[in-house]
Amino acid sequence: MAITNPALPSFVEHRVKRDGGSLYVRDFSGAGPAFVVLHGFPDDSHIYDLLIPRLVSAGRRVVAVDFLGFGGSDKPVGAQYSFPQQVADLEAVVETLKLERIIPVGHDAGGPAAINFTLKHPDRTCAVVVMNAFYGNSPGLRVPELIELFSNRELRSLAMHFLQSPQQFAWLIDFQRNLLQQGLTDAQKVNYFEFLGPVIDNNFRQQPSAAAAFAQMTSHLHEEVAANTARIIDFRRSDVPVHLIWGKADPYLHLSVAQHIQSQGKNVSLHALDAGHWPQIDAADEVAQIMLEVR
């Protein structure tokens, strides 16, 4: 059975100033604290384009952010991309759009930004939603092969060789994409390839591309995991509700990662869905139902 995807509602575009460039932000009108949706790598905020109509049609406001270096945001020459920079990107969006309180929504490598904003600004955060992400060391955490290659600094010359060859890098992306779709239903696989493929491909085919940001962000992965492991005491003390929405078929950030994160907090709920690494794509209806209960 085919998956029906509603049309994207109208939105207001913003350019939010950052050092050396600006962020591309799409603002979908609605009431209540805004869901500020954050992507990982190697994608951008369009990974939420199946979820956004379901939230907006129910009257909720959604703000979709492309981190600096990705998607429609600027890609300044010589920019230094990092996980702390992405937290600052989120802070700039909140201040520029004058958002009093928000619900940050982090997927994949966007999870740390959502959580660390929450820990830094609990007074500006109603709740936080995390989908198939990581935060600190978790037993059983497995990094996708593509990310493992680019995060290993001893293999940097090999990684950069692939990145400088569009044909070879496309082969790597395709290799990883095929592994990530394992465990999905036939309908989910069709949706996955038809929807997700262009989002990732466009990120690298556009000029300038997201290649520099991708390479730098992945190179900081292990340091970020260590830094967030050191912050886990702050996570344990936080009173802000955390809602984990997890695709059970993710072969890397699998359910045990979510269960470990849940065990570290005092106000953490876990919703396990029949979905893969991108539950907002594979199970958009179910994800929307859960998020619409978050205030």
CORCOR-V198720 format. One record per helix or strand of 2 or more residues. SS is the DSSP state (H for helix, E for strand). FROM is the first residue (numbers start at 1). TO is the last residue. If there is no record, write none. Layout:
SS/FROM/TO
SS/FROM/TO
This chain:
E/12/18
E/21/28
E/31/38
H/45/56
E/60/66
H/83/96
E/102/108
H/111/120
H/122/124
E/125/133
H/145/151
H/153/163
H/166/180
H/186/205
H/211/219
H/221/230
H/232/237
E/241/247
H/255/264
E/268/273
H/279/282
H/284/291
